Amino acid sequence: FSTHKVKKFVGALKPAQDALGLYNDEALALQACRKQALADEKALFGVGWLSARRVSNAEACLTAILAFAKMRPFWDKT
């Protein structure tokens, strides 16, 4: 395989990985804030803030995945 093609393919994957990683991190943080809010009402701020970000984070994931889906795999010789 061409090193250039591999680097280009892997580079195109990075935005999707980053978007999915952020979505996952914030989903776990939201879960933790919800649990903490049962004992400490101050954690409700985190629940609200993280909840408000879910849609835009999901849209960022979709955008990045769709962009990556347009890439031709480096192993595809067609």
N, CA, C and O of each residue as an XYZ file, in Angstrom:
312
protein
N       0.838     -1.189      0.000
C       0.000      0.000      0.000
C       0.879      1.247      0.000
O       1.970      1.261      0.570
N       0.386      2.272     -0.641
C       1.088      3.541     -0.673
C       0.983      4.225      0.694
O      -0.106      4.354      1.252
N       2.123      4.658      1.220
C       2.144      5.348      2.512
C       1.286      6.609      2.457
O       0.600      6.942      3.424
N       1.324      7.291      1.353
C       0.525      8.510      1.188
C      -0.971      8.204      1.307
O      -1.701      8.923      1.988
N      -1.421      7.143      0.647
C      -2.847      6.785      0.689
C      -3.275      6.373      2.096
O      -4.372      6.703      2.546
N      -2.393      5.649      2.781
C      -2.707      5.226      4.153
C      -2.818      6.443      5.061
O      -3.765      6.546      5.841
N      -1.863      7.366      4.971
C      -1.892      8.574      5.803
C      -3.125      9.425      5.509
O      -3.735      9.978      6.425
N      -3.485      9.528      4.255
C      -4.666     10.313      3.878
C      -5.933      9.673      4.458
O      -6.807     10.373      4.967
N      -6.027      8.357      4.378
C      -7.191      7.639      4.894
C      -7.284      7.781      6.412
O      -8.347      8.081      6.955
N      -6.163      7.562      7.084
C      -6.145      7.669      8.549
C      -6.428      9.111      8.975
O      -7.137      9.341      9.955
N      -5.882     10.068      8.250
C      -6.136     11.478      8.550
C      -7.605     11.842      8.407
O      -8.122     12.662      9.165
N      -8.270     11.237      7.445
C      -9.700     11.494      7.248
C     -10.539     10.860      8.361
O     -11.657     11.303      8.626
N     -10.013      9.847      8.996
C     -10.728      9.175     10.082
C     -10.670      9.975     11.384
O     -11.571      9.868     12.216
N      -9.626     10.769     11.563
C      -9.421     11.481     12.826
C     -10.595     12.372     13.253
O     -10.986     12.313     14.418
N     -11.176     13.191     12.371
C     -12.316     14.015     12.807
C     -13.494     13.171     13.327
O     -14.160     13.562     14.285
N     -13.743     12.038     12.708
C     -14.826     11.171     13.184
C     -14.483     10.588     14.550
O     -15.335     10.534     15.437
N     -13.257     10.158     14.717
C     -12.837      9.628     16.018
C     -12.942     10.697     17.100
O     -13.410     10.426     18.206
N     -12.509     11.898     16.782
C     -12.565     12.991     17.756
C     -14.011     13.333     18.133
O     -14.324     13.514     19.309
N     -14.882     13.417     17.133
C     -16.283     13.751     17.396
C     -16.956     12.655     18.223
O     -17.691     12.947     19.167
N     -16.706     11.411     17.871
C     -17.301     10.304     18.622
C     -16.728     10.222     20.034
O     -17.447      9.901     20.980
N     -15.453     10.509     20.176
C     -14.834     10.505     21.499
C     -15.420     11.580     22.399
O     -15.696     11.328     23.572
N     -15.612     12.772     21.861
C     -16.208     13.861     22.637
C     -17.639     13.508     23.026
O     -18.052     13.730     24.164
N     -18.397     12.955     22.072
C     -19.781     12.577     22.372
C     -19.815     11.551     23.506
O     -20.613     11.667     24.436
N     -18.954     10.565     23.420
C     -18.905      9.528     24.458
C     -18.486     10.111     25.807
O     -19.094      9.801     26.832
N     -17.459     10.947     25.813
C     -17.000     11.562     27.065
C     -18.119     12.360     27.728
O     -18.335     12.259     28.936
N     -18.824     13.153     26.926
C     -19.875     13.981     27.500
C     -21.103     13.161     27.893
O     -21.819     13.537     28.822
N     -21.359     12.055     27.206
C     -22.470     11.183     27.610
C     -22.174     10.553     28.968
O     -23.059     10.447     29.818
N     -20.929     10.137     29.164
C     -20.545      9.571     30.461
C     -20.564     10.637     31.556
O     -20.963     10.360     32.687
N     -20.134     11.851     31.221
C     -20.172     12.942     32.199
C     -21.613     13.279     32.571
O     -21.904     13.559     33.734
N     -22.511     13.254     31.594
C     -23.920     13.517     31.861
C     -24.487     12.465     32.810
O     -25.220     12.787     33.745
N     -24.148     11.234     32.565
C     -24.598     10.151     33.450
C     -24.084     10.374     34.873
O     -24.829     10.202     35.838
N     -22.823     10.752     35.001
C     -22.245     10.997     36.327
C     -22.903     12.202     37.004
O     -23.166     12.170     38.206
N     -23.168     13.255     36.242
C     -23.823     14.439     36.818
C     -25.238     14.120     37.282
O     -25.677     14.588     38.332
N     -25.940     13.331     36.499
C     -27.299     12.945     36.916
C     -27.259     12.178     38.240
O     -28.086     12.406     39.124
N     -26.307     11.283     38.365
C     -26.172     10.521     39.602
C     -25.798     11.444     40.762
O     -26.349     11.329     41.856
N     -24.862     12.357     40.516
C     -24.422     13.293     41.558
C     -25.542     14.240     41.967
O     -25.624     14.646     43.126
N     -26.406     14.591     41.016
C     -27.494     15.532     41.301
C     -28.490     14.975     42.313
O     -29.221     15.738     42.945
N     -28.524     13.673     42.469
C     -29.405     13.080     43.475
C     -28.978     13.477     44.888
O     -29.806     13.560     45.795
N     -27.685     13.719     45.062
C     -27.152     14.091     46.372
C     -26.787     15.570     46.472
O     -26.737     16.129     47.568
N     -26.534     16.198     45.330
C     -26.072     17.590     45.330
C     -26.732     18.335     44.174
O     -26.414     18.101     43.008
N     -27.646     19.227     44.510
C     -28.395     19.922     43.468
C     -27.516     20.818     42.594
O     -27.929     21.201     41.499
N     -26.326     21.154     43.053
C     -25.417     21.962     42.233
C     -25.012     21.218     40.956
O     -24.648     21.848     39.963
N     -25.070     19.914     40.976
C     -24.713     19.116     39.803
C     -25.753     19.256     38.685
O     -25.502     18.847     37.551
N     -26.906     19.826     39.000
C     -27.928     20.030     37.967
C     -27.453     20.989     36.876
O     -27.899     20.901     35.732
N     -26.550     21.904     37.229
C     -25.976     22.787     36.205
C     -25.287     21.948     35.132
O     -25.490     22.168     33.938
N     -24.480     20.993     35.560
C     -23.791     20.101     34.621
C     -24.763     19.287     33.802
O     -24.547     19.073     32.609
N     -25.830     18.831     34.427
C     -26.850     18.061     33.704
C     -27.441     18.916     32.586
O     -27.570     18.457     31.450
N     -27.794     20.141     32.904
C     -28.374     21.025     31.897
C     -27.406     21.371     30.790
O     -27.764     21.336     29.613
N     -26.184     21.705     31.158
C     -25.177     22.112     30.168
C     -24.846     20.961     29.227
O     -24.802     21.137     28.010
N     -24.613     19.783     29.798
C     -24.278     18.624     28.962
C     -25.469     18.176     28.122
O     -25.298     17.755     26.978
N     -26.663     18.262     28.678
C     -27.869     17.895     27.922
C     -28.048     18.807     26.713
O     -28.433     18.353     25.635
N     -27.769     20.086     26.899
C     -27.926     21.053     25.811
C     -26.936     20.808     24.674
O     -27.199     21.205     23.539
N     -25.833     20.178     24.950
C     -24.792     19.940     23.940
C     -24.997     18.646     23.147
O     -24.338     18.435     22.128
N     -25.892     17.791     23.601
C     -26.041     16.466     22.986
C     -26.393     16.522     21.506
O     -25.792     15.804     20.707
N     -27.342     17.348     21.126
C     -27.770     17.392     19.728
C     -26.644     17.896     18.826
O     -26.368     17.305     17.782
N     -25.997     18.984     19.230
C     -24.914     19.505     18.377
C     -23.746     18.528     18.311
O     -23.098     18.415     17.270
N     -23.469     17.826     19.394
C     -22.409     16.807     19.367
C     -22.783     15.644     18.454
O     -21.937     15.131     17.721
N     -24.035     15.232     18.497
C     -24.492     14.146     17.622
C     -24.426     14.572     16.153
O     -24.049     13.783     15.287
N     -24.793     15.817     15.884
C     -24.710     16.328     14.513
C     -23.265     16.377     14.032
O     -22.990     16.084     12.868
N     -22.342     16.743     14.913
C     -20.922     16.767     14.558
C     -20.428     15.351     14.240
O     -19.630     15.160     13.323
N     -20.903     14.371     14.996
C     -20.548     12.968     14.720
C     -21.046     12.560     13.341
O     -20.305     11.969     12.556
N     -22.289     12.875     13.053
C     -22.871     12.508     11.766
C     -22.118     13.160     10.609
O     -21.814     12.505      9.611
N     -21.824     14.432     10.744
C     -21.090     15.153      9.699
C     -19.725     14.518      9.449
O     -19.334     14.302      8.302
N     -19.007     14.222     10.523
C     -17.672     13.640     10.395
C     -17.728     12.234      9.807
O     -16.885     11.868      8.988
N     -18.708     11.453     10.220
C     -18.827     10.086      9.705
C     -19.205     10.100      8.224
O     -18.673      9.315      7.440
N     -20.114     10.982      7.843
C     -20.494     11.066      6.434
C     -19.322     11.520      5.562
O     -19.163     11.042      4.439
N     -18.516     12.427      6.067
C     -17.331     12.866      5.322
C     -16.349     11.709      5.165
O     -15.777     11.512      4.093
N     -16.162     10.954      6.229
C     -15.254      9.817      6.161
C     -15.795      8.729      5.227
O     -15.024      8.066      4.533
N     -17.090      8.551      5.212
C     -17.704      7.507      4.386
C     -17.459      7.747      2.897
O     -17.536      6.816      2.096
N     -17.167      8.985      2.531
C     -16.881      9.299      1.131
C     -15.471      8.901      0.713
O     -15.151      8.868     -0.475
N     -14.637      8.603      1.696
C     -13.244      8.231      1.388
C     -13.193      6.842      0.765
O     -13.917      5.935      1.174
N     -12.345      6.696     -0.207
C     -12.117      5.365     -0.763
C     -11.020      4.709      0.062
O      -9.962      5.309      0.252
N     -11.239      3.505      0.553
C     -10.222      2.844      1.373
C      -8.909      2.688      0.612
O      -8.905      2.469     -0.599
N      -7.812      2.801      1.321
C      -6.506      2.729      0.682
C      -6.250      1.350      0.072
O      -5.405      1.219     -0.813
N      -6.958      0.332      0.525
C      -6.749     -1.018      0.006
C      -7.618     -1.301     -1.229
O      -7.473     -2.341     -1.871
N      -8.523     -0.362     -1.553
C      -9.402     -0.514     -2.712
C      -8.631     -0.153     -3.970
O      -8.184      0.985     -4.112
N      -8.470     -1.081     -4.865
C      -7.680     -0.853     -6.077
C      -8.532     -0.494     -7.281
O      -8.018     -0.407     -8.396
N      -9.844     -0.280     -7.073
C     -10.705      0.038     -8.216
C     -10.586      1.483     -8.616
O     -11.243      1.918     -9.561
